[in-house]
């Protein structure tokens, strides 16, 4: 687990640890966001500088807001490459990076934002192809696929992500399909899941979650809403490990985790990863779900 978002206490079901036969080694990583990339020449420069600095891993952001910085048949090309969502840049940044990094002995891990579906004051262009998730899912599922606050579903706004609903089956299926596409077609050394959490403690009051939790609580009256929400996120991590990671033997699965703030008496304070964003990252690490 990369300490961008912290660790947490174990309160949902755990999983048997998966033995890792590879020897332990220090990870010295360079993070390359979708805003850091401009040209093929910049990729060569980044790889050369990472190797010169004795780093051994590059985490490259391939999915920021249900878009792609690689050749995808599922989601449109990121506008960060050409200025236009869905426009083919004429080259594949991920393929180029893998080829150049592996020549220098560097690992490449695909870094994907999991639940963010769009950011901006207006929706993505509906004409982009493949059709943006925002429009495709709105047409299919109305607003049920989005995270809801007390006043209703998330909407595009300045500087804020519109985030998908962890409890909606179609959302989980899409994320797993993206992970399978990446690991099945690219010689990756790992997959990194970012924003693998709810957007905040006020989410999600959507109809899908309300119905699903009510059914689960009827079967188990001791189940809390917070534990149920953490289980939705954990279930996606588990599916990625079970259904996508085997496509690339030897690849690692990692996540970011929001910090956890816990006082001397064991009470959680403030917006922490476990209590406010519904991540059970400590359980993921302890059980071997992530590495």
N, C-alpha and C positions, 0 to 999 in steps of 0.2 A: 504494500500500500504506500503510495507516495504521499508524504505529509503536507499536501496542500490543504486538506480539509480534516485532518486529525483522525482519532480512533474513538471507540466507544465500548460500552459494556455489552456483554452477551445476554440477550433476553429472548431471542427467537431461536428456532431450531437450528442446530449446528449440523455440519456435514463431516463425514470422515475425511481426515487429511489425505491428500493425494501425495504419495511419495515422490520426491524430486531427486532423481539419480545424479543430476548435474552438481558439480562442486560449487560451494559458495564462492561468490566473487563480489567485489565492490562495484556498484553501478555508479558511473560518473556520466551524467546525462546532460545533453543540451536539448532544451525545449524550443521547438520551432513552430510558432503559431501561424495561423492563416494570414496574418497581417505582416509576417516577416518575409514572405516569399514574393519575388518579383520576376525572376528570369532563371534560365538554365545556368547562366554564369554565376548567379548568386548561390545556387545549390552547390556548385563546385567550390566556391569560396567558403561556404559554411562547413562543408565536409573537410576541406583542407585545414581550416582553423580548429575544428573539433579534434582532428587527429593530432595536430601540433600541440594542442593543450592536454593531450593524453586522456581525452574522454573516450568512452567506449560505447556510448549509446546515444542515439538521436530519437527523441519523441517528436513525431511530425504530425501536426494537426490535419487530419484528412476530412473531418466532418465538423463544421462549426454550428450550423443551424439548419440541419436536414438538407445540406448541400454537399458538394464533393470537390476535393482537390485531387481527384484521381478519376480515371475513366470508369464511370458508373452507369449502369443501365437502370438503376433504382432512383437516383436523385440527380438533380441538375448540377452542372459545373458551377462552382462558386464564382460569384461576381468579383471576388478579390483578384482573380487571375486576369480578367479582361475588362472589367467594369460592367459587364452584362451577365446577369444570372442565366445560366444554361448555355452560354456561348463556349464552344470548344476552343481552347487556347492553341491547339495544334501540337501539343506535347503532353506527356503524362508526368506531372511533378513527382508523384510517388514512385513510379518506375525508375525515373532518373535518379532520385535520391537513393533508392535501394542499390542500384547498380554502382554508383559512385561510392557510397558508404561501405558496401561490402568489399570493394577493392582496397579500402583502407583498414579493413578489419573492424569496422563499426557496426553495431547492431542497429536495426531500424524498427521502432515500435509505432504502429499506427494509433494516433491519439484522436479519439472521437468523442464529441459531446453527445450524450445519450438522449436526454429529454428535451433540450431546447429545439424548437421547431422553426423559430424565426425571431429576428430582432430588427426593430425599426418602427417608425411611426406609421408606416403604411404596410400592407401585406406584400408578399413577393409578387413578381409579375406572373400573372396567370398563364401567359403565353409560353413561359419557359418549358423546355422539355429535357428530361422527363418532368412530368407535372410536379410542382412542389408539393410536398407532404401537406402543407397548410391548406391548399385548395382541394387536393385529392381526398383528404380525410374529412374536411368540412362537407364535401359533397356526399360522402358515404355515411358519415356518422353524426352530422350536425355538429354541435359543440361538445358532445359527450367525450370526445377523445382528448379534450383539453383539461388542464388543472383548473379547478373552480375555487374562488374565494367566496365569502359570504354574499357578495353582490352579483355573482355569476362567473362565467368563464373568463379566462385571461384574454386580453385583446392587445393588438399591436400598440406599442407606446414607445416614446423616445427613451433609448438606453436600456430597455427591459426586454428580456427574452419572453416569448410566448412559449410555454412549456407543455409538453404532452403528458398525458395522464398515465402514471405507472400501473394503474389498475385496469386499463383498457387493453384487452387482448390484442387488438390490431396494432397498438403501439409497440408492445413487446415483440410481436411478430416482425415488425419492420426493423427494429433494432437488431434482432437476431439475424435477419436476412442481410443487413448491411455488414455485420460481423462475418458472416459466412462468405459473403462476396469478397471481402478484403483478404481473409485468410485462405480462401480457396484459390484466388488468382494471383496473389502477390507473395513473393518470398520474404515474408515478414518474420521477425524474431519475437514479436510480441504485439499485443493489443492492449491499449490503455483506455479505460472508461472514465470520462470526466462528466461532471454534472449528473452523476448517477445518484440522484436524490430528488426529493420534493423541493419546490421552490421556497418553502417556508412553512411555519407552523399553522398558518391559516388555510393551507391547501391539503386535501382537495375535497370540496363539498359537492362534487359532480354526481349526477344521478347513478352512473355506473358504480361508483364507489359506495354510495349510500346503500344501494341494493345488495351489493356483494358483501359488505361488512355486516349488514343485518342478517343475511343468510348464515355467514360464518359465526356470528355471535349467538344465533339461535342454536347452533350445534355445540358451541362452547361458550357458556355464559361468562367464563372467566377471561375471555379474550378482550383486550382493550383495543380501542381504535388505533392508538399509536403502535402497538405491536403488530396489528394487522397491516398498517401502512408500511412498516419496516419490512414485513414479509413480502410485500409486493415488489419492493426494490431488490431484495435478496433473491427472489425468484427469477428476476431477469439476469442477474449476475450468474446464477446457477445455469440457466439455459444457454448463456453464451459459452460457459465452460463446457457444458455437455454437448452442445450442438454445433458450435463453431470452432472451438480450439482444436478438436481432433483433426480438422482439415489441414493443420500445419503442425505436424509433430515437432515437439521441442519448443514451440512458441510459449511465451509467458502471458498470463493475464494479470493486469494490474489496474488499480483504480486510484482516483483522488478521494480524499475524505475530509469533510469539514471538521474543524477542531471540536473537541469535547471539553466543556468546562464543568468540573465536578468538585464540590467542596469537600472538606474533611469528613463530613457526615454522610457523604454519598449522594447528596442532592445535586441535580443539574441546574446550572444558573445561566441565564441569558440564552441566546440562540446558538445552541450546540448541535453537532452533527447527529447525535443519537436522539435527542428529544425534540429538536426543532425541524430538522431536515430528514429525519426518519431513515438514517443510515445505520446499519449495524456492522460497521467496518471492522471492529475488533473480532467479531465472530467470523467474518470473512477471512481474516488473516489466520486466526487460530485454527480454523477448520481446513485450511489449505485451499479454500475456494479461490483466493487470489494469492499472488506471490509478491 
